[in-house]
Amino acid sequence: MNGYLAATTAAPRILAHFERHAESRARSAGGVVSAVLPGVETIEAMIDAAFWASLRREEGYVPKISLALLSPDQSRYPLRFERPLPLNPAVLTRVAPAVERPGIHLGVWPDERGTLQVWGTTRTIPMFSFVLEVAAPGLLVVKHHRDEGGKFVNVAVLEGDEVKIVDEQASRLPECPNLLTSLLGFDNRETSLLVQLAVSMRAHGRGGSLLVVPSGTDSWRESILQPISYGVTPTFCELAELVEREPSDADDPEHRVWQEAVSDAVEAIAGLTAVDGATIITDRYELLAFGAKIARRDGSLSVEDVIVTEPVEGGDKAVVHVTRLGGTRHLSAAQFVHDQRGAVALVASVDGRFTIFAWTSCENTVHAHRVEALLL
């Protein structure tokens, strides 16, 4: 079997990312780093094995695997195999059904001869550990988490021969939406729920639009065809009320109950975006309507050129005509943000693309942020 060429291309760039974070972490922790830096050969070998495994089938199912580079001693509760398994596509495919649920990783570590092996499974990993997930056939995501709660941040996406390295500096763009900052791993409690909504919107696979409008005003109605087929009266406030009731202590047993309630409420609202039309919520997470049809506001000009960026290295800013962004959802979302400049629009495509539309006053135009690389 020939090697996966993109693994060779991506490995040095991925290592550079982890080295930067290790150096930063060491400075903040007085020289102590919990995770072990992977070598270029290790990254390349893990990507190569995972890629070829992703193209196989186990009883008709696509393998969903998460590999984590750590020793058993670095896991809080390691499940160790009596005999470690070789790191190869056939083995990964066979063991995949046992580890496909979220939060379970196959632990990978070299033996005394330096040969990478799968020693077992783990649900806990050190901060900034190298994690590699198989998201779909030929689609791999390199991740790490930067907090004790285990929130993962995407580092790179490999799809076929295409390699995208996430550019964390994208958060420094003028008027960068808070949602994008949160997706890049810089926590923002006010937008973490939007991240969950975005992930859930993308997951249902039907495509959809979510409009986030300022609370306390009805000006958004000027850009929506009336009457609204599925207006919500009174405003549905379950998610908004849950935000207000968040337990202050993350270790409190009630916090887990609260998280489960939030997840259920997020899934319910995200599910509404599968209905034709746009779902509308306030910036306080109050549900106003779904299935709404966007229209150009009276007296407003039609949106034409927009700025498009993607938060990956080499993702240069481009100015394109709005019709090049996609179909009706993208065109109507761009028009809505053009007319309602305090709003943000999230658009999921059936093919997995995801775009955040926001108004940028310094450029005086609509900015389309392509963020699907951050949601895998």
C-alpha positions in Angstrom: 0.0 0.0 0.0 1.4 3.4 -0.9 1.7 6.0 1.8 -0.8 8.8 2.2 1.0 11.8 0.6 -1.0 14.4 2.6 0.3 12.9 5.8 3.9 13.7 4.8 2.8 17.3 3.8 0.8 18.0 6.9 3.0 16.4 9.6 5.7 19.2 9.9 3.0 21.9 9.9 1.0 20.1 12.6 4.0 19.6 14.8 4.8 23.3 14.6 1.4 24.1 16.0 1.9 21.7 19.0 5.4 23.1 19.6 4.0 26.6 19.8 1.4 25.6 22.3 3.9 23.5 24.3 6.2 26.5 24.6 3.4 28.7 25.7 2.1 26.2 28.2 5.5 25.7 29.7 5.9 29.4 30.3 2.5 29.6 32.0 3.0 26.4 34.1 6.5 27.1 35.2 8.1 24.8 32.7 5.7 21.9 33.2 3.9 20.4 30.2 1.5 17.5 30.7 1.2 16.2 27.1 4.1 14.7 25.2 5.0 16.3 21.8 4.5 14.0 18.9 7.4 13.6 16.4 6.9 14.2 12.7 7.2 10.4 12.0 4.6 9.7 14.7 2.1 12.2 13.3 2.7 10.9 9.8 2.3 7.2 10.8 -1.0 7.9 12.7 -2.5 9.9 9.9 -1.5 7.3 7.3 -3.1 4.4 9.3 -6.2 6.4 10.1 -6.7 7.5 6.5 -6.5 4.1 5.0 -8.8 2.8 7.8 -11.3 5.4 6.9 -11.7 4.0 3.4 -12.5 0.5 4.7 -15.8 -1.0 5.9 -16.6 -3.2 8.9 -19.8 -5.1 8.2 -20.9 -2.3 6.0 -20.2 0.5 8.5 -17.7 3.4 8.0 -15.2 3.2 10.9 -15.4 6.2 13.3 -12.1 6.3 15.3 -10.4 8.7 17.6 -6.7 8.1 18.2 -4.9 9.8 21.1 -1.1 9.9 21.6 -0.5 9.1 25.3 0.9 6.3 27.4 -1.3 4.3 29.7 0.2 6.1 32.7 -1.1 9.4 31.4 -4.7 8.1 31.5 -6.8 8.3 34.6 -8.7 5.0 33.9 -6.8 3.2 31.1 -8.5 0.1 29.6 -5.4 -1.9 28.6 -5.4 -4.7 26.2 -3.6 -7.8 27.4 -1.6 -7.7 24.1 -1.1 -4.3 22.4 -2.4 -4.1 18.8 -0.3 -3.0 15.8 -1.2 0.4 14.5 -2.5 -0.5 11.0 -5.7 0.1 9.0 -7.0 -3.5 9.3 -6.7 -3.5 13.1 -8.3 0.0 13.4 -11.2 -1.0 11.2 -11.9 -4.1 13.3 -11.8 -2.4 16.7 -13.7 0.7 15.5 -17.2 -0.5 16.7 -15.9 -0.6 20.3 -14.8 3.0 20.3 -17.2 4.9 18.1 -19.1 6.6 20.9 -18.0 10.2 21.7 -15.3 10.6 24.2 -13.6 7.3 23.8 -10.1 7.2 22.3 -7.7 4.5 21.2 -4.5 5.1 23.1 -1.4 5.0 20.9 2.2 4.8 22.2 5.5 3.4 21.1 6.8 0.2 22.6 10.4 -0.3 23.8 11.6 -0.6 20.1 9.8 2.6 19.2 7.1 0.9 17.2 3.7 2.6 17.6 1.0 0.3 19.1 -2.6 0.6 20.2 -2.4 -0.2 24.0 -6.1 0.1 24.8 -8.8 2.8 25.3 -9.1 5.9 27.4 -11.7 8.6 28.2 -9.2 11.0 29.7 -6.2 12.6 28.1 -3.7 15.3 29.1 -4.3 18.9 27.9 -2.8 19.6 24.4 -2.4 15.9 23.6 -2.3 15.0 19.9 -5.8 13.6 18.9 -6.7 12.3 15.5 -10.3 11.6 14.5 -11.8 9.9 11.5 -14.8 12.0 10.6 -15.8 10.4 7.3 -14.2 8.4 4.5 -11.0 10.2 3.6 -11.7 13.0 6.1 -9.5 13.3 9.2 -9.4 16.0 11.9 -6.4 16.7 14.2 -7.5 18.1 17.5 -6.3 18.9 21.1 -8.1 20.3 24.1 -6.9 23.2 26.1 -9.0 23.1 29.2 -9.7 20.5 31.9 -13.3 20.2 30.8 -12.0 18.6 27.6 -13.3 21.1 25.0 -11.6 20.2 21.8 -10.1 22.6 19.3 -9.4 21.7 15.7 -5.8 22.0 14.5 -6.0 20.7 11.0 -8.4 19.1 8.5 -7.2 16.6 5.9 -9.6 15.6 3.1 -8.2 13.6 0.3 -5.1 15.6 -1.0 -6.3 18.8 0.7 -4.7 20.0 4.0 -6.1 22.9 6.0 -4.3 24.1 9.0 -6.5 26.3 11.3 -5.2 29.8 11.7 -5.7 30.9 15.3 -4.7 34.4 14.3 -8.1 34.7 12.5 -9.6 35.8 15.8 -7.6 39.1 15.3 -9.6 40.1 12.2 -11.2 43.5 12.7 -14.7 42.9 14.1 -14.3 39.2 14.3 -17.6 37.6 15.4 -17.5 36.3 19.0 -18.8 33.0 17.7 -15.7 32.6 15.5 -13.4 33.4 18.4 -15.1 30.7 20.5 -14.8 28.2 17.6 -11.1 28.9 17.5 -10.9 27.7 21.1 -10.8 31.1 22.9 -13.7 30.5 25.3 -16.5 32.9 25.4 -19.4 31.8 27.6 -21.8 34.2 25.8 -21.3 32.3 22.5 -20.6 28.8 23.6 -24.2 27.9 23.0 -24.0 29.2 19.5 -21.2 26.9 18.9 -23.3 24.0 20.1 -26.2 25.2 17.9 -23.9 25.4 14.9 -22.6 21.8 15.5 -26.1 20.5 15.9 -27.3 22.4 12.8 -24.6 20.9 10.7 -25.1 17.4 12.2 -28.7 17.0 11.0 -27.5 17.2 7.4 -30.5 18.9 5.9 -29.0 22.4 5.7 -30.6 25.3 7.5 -30.4 29.0 8.6 -30.3 30.5 12.0 -30.7 34.2 12.5 -29.5 35.8 15.8 -31.1 39.2 16.3 -30.7 41.8 19.1 -33.1 41.3 21.9 -35.6 44.0 22.8 -36.4 45.1 19.2 -38.7 44.0 16.4 -36.8 45.6 13.6 -35.9 42.2 12.3 -39.6 41.8 11.2 -38.9 44.4 8.4 -36.8 41.8 6.7 -39.2 38.8 7.1 -42.2 38.1 4.9 -45.4 38.5 6.8 -47.3 36.6 8.1 -44.7 34.2 9.5 -45.8 30.6 9.0 -44.3 29.4 12.3 -44.1 32.4 14.6 -43.7 31.5 18.3 -46.0 33.2 20.9 -45.2 33.6 23.6 -41.4 33.6 23.0 -39.9 30.2 23.8 -37.4 30.8 26.6 -36.2 27.4 27.8 -32.7 27.9 26.6 -32.6 31.5 27.8 -33.8 30.5 31.3 -31.3 27.7 31.4 -28.5 30.1 30.7 -29.6 32.2 33.7 -29.7 29.2 36.0 -26.2 27.8 35.2 -24.7 26.4 38.5 -21.7 28.3 39.5 -19.7 25.2 40.5 -18.8 23.0 37.6 -18.1 20.1 40.0 -21.6 20.3 41.4 -23.7 17.2 40.4 -26.4 19.6 39.4 -24.1 21.0 36.8 -24.2 17.7 34.8 -28.0 17.8 35.0 -28.0 21.4 33.8 -25.7 20.5 30.9 -28.0 17.7 29.8 -30.9 20.0 29.9 -29.0 22.6 27.8 -28.0 19.9 25.2 -31.7 18.8 24.9 -32.8 22.4 24.4 -30.0 23.1 21.8 -31.0 20.0 19.9 -34.6 21.0 19.8 -33.9 24.5 18.4 -31.3 23.3 16.0 -33.8 20.7 14.7 -36.1 23.5 13.7 -33.5 24.8 11.2 -34.2 21.7 9.1 -37.6 23.2 8.2 -37.5 25.3 5.0 -36.9 28.9 5.9 -34.9 30.5 8.7 -35.1 30.0 12.5 -34.9 33.2 14.5 -33.5 33.6 18.0 -32.4 36.6 20.0 -28.9 37.1 21.3 -30.4 35.9 24.7 -31.4 32.6 23.1 -35.1 33.3 23.0 -36.8 31.5 20.1 -39.0 33.9 18.0 -39.9 31.9 14.9 -38.8 29.2 12.5 -39.6 28.5 8.8 -39.4 32.3 8.3 -38.9 33.7 4.7 -36.3 36.4 4.4 -37.1 39.4 2.2 -35.2 42.6 1.3 -36.3 45.4 3.6 -38.2 48.2 1.9 -35.9 50.9 0.6 -32.8 48.7 1.0 -30.4 47.9 -1.8 -29.8 44.3 -2.9 -26.6 42.9 -1.5 -24.0 42.3 -4.2 -20.3 41.9 -3.3 -19.3 40.3 0.1 -16.0 39.6 1.8 -15.2 35.9 2.2 -12.5 34.4 4.5 -11.7 31.0 6.0 -9.8 30.7 9.2 -7.1 28.5 7.8 -3.5 29.2 6.9 -3.3 30.6 3.4 -7.0 31.5 3.5 -6.7 34.9 1.9 -9.5 37.4 2.0 -11.6 37.5 -1.2 -14.3 39.8 -2.5 -16.9 37.8 -4.4 -20.4 38.3 -5.7 -23.0 37.0 -3.3 -24.3 34.5 -5.9 -21.0 32.6 -5.7 -21.5 31.8 -2.1 -24.1 29.1 -2.6 -27.9 28.9 -3.1 -30.9 30.7 -1.7 -30.0 30.2 1.9 -26.7 32.0 1.5 -28.1 34.8 -0.6 -31.0 35.5 1.8 -28.8 35.3 4.9 -26.4 37.8 3.3 -29.3 40.1 2.5 -30.7 39.9 6.0 -27.3 40.9 7.6 -27.0 43.6 5.0 -30.3 45.1 6.1 -30.2 44.1 9.8 -26.6 45.1 10.7 -26.8 44.1 14.4 -27.7 40.5 13.4 -25.6 37.4 12.7 -26.7 34.7 10.3 -25.5 31.0 10.5 -26.0 28.9 7.4 -25.4 25.2 7.1 -25.3 23.6 3.7 -26.4 20.0 2.9 -22.8 19.3 1.8 -21.4 20.2 5.2 -20.2 23.8 4.5 -21.0 26.3 7.2 -20.9 30.1 6.9 -21.3 32.8 9.5 -22.5 36.1 8.0 -21.8 39.3 9.9 -21.7 43.0 9.1 -18.3 44.7 9.2 -18.4 48.4 9.6 -14.7 48.9 8.8 -15.2 47.4 5.4 -18.9 48.6 5.2 -20.1 45.3 3.8 -21.2 41.8 4.7 -18.4 39.4 5.8 -18.9 35.7 5.1 -16.7 33.5 7.4 -16.4 29.9 6.1 -16.0 27.8 9.3 -16.7 24.2 8.5 -13.1 23.3 9.3 -13.8 24.3 12.9 -16.9 22.2 13.3 -15.8 18.7 12.3 
